[in-house]
């Protein structure tokens, strides 16, 4: 049996979740009311609708109930104001209790019956008294969730070493796994400051660019390899993987040297 599957996000550039929209017409970017394990929530359509077999999923997808009304969208905006108030209150209480933790965000569910407070800490934090005080003030369920440095950067955002907005907060919905091997494949300096992002971990872009560099490196000659060019034989001294160009060093009869750049298509490995 076929169903209509669509992806829904609950925070900007957040994780994408699959829902069944067979019973409702939806468009990209629309706010919709969906059923989740946390109850009713408003999310944003963040993909096109695709036809899938229900057997493609381990369990039945939850439904997109309908397009959200204007009042429900306003309620979501009002929740954002309350979330900021809860965050500031949590910071104040944590300071009074001398808890070594940094409050990152507060996120209410749609009916404002529960709030998830995200924080970072260098060690284990006993926040039982904090939860008790917050629950007493707001009369709602309180849940605290500890984030790692990557998750914190995704929530807060910022400018990476490249000068652009962090990929994780801009468009990456899933955490990536980067490795030193990827940096080597891409010919990058292994200086930690060069390959680390704002969070201090390896840059996310190492992972999603790695497939291109891995494929291109297969057709590029290794350094110090002798190659035949339209101008004669020379040694490879540099590979520009993005431009697919090779820098070749020639040694002239008088002992002088010169370097020329060639497309990888114009050379032959000797």
Secondary structure, DSSP 8 states (H G I E B T S, - for coil): -EEEEEEEESSTT---EEEE-TTS---TT-EEEEEETTEEEEEEE-S--EEEEGGGSSS---BEEEE--HHHHHHHHHHHHHHHHHHHHHHHHHHHTT---EEEEEEE-TTSSEEEEEEE-SS----HHHHHHHHHHH-SEEEEEE--HHHHHHHH--B-TTSSB-HHHHT--S-----HHHHHHTT----HHHHB-TTSSB-THHHHTHHHHHHHHTTS--TT-EEEETTEEEEEEEEETTTTEEEEEEE-TTS-EEEEEEEGGG-EE-
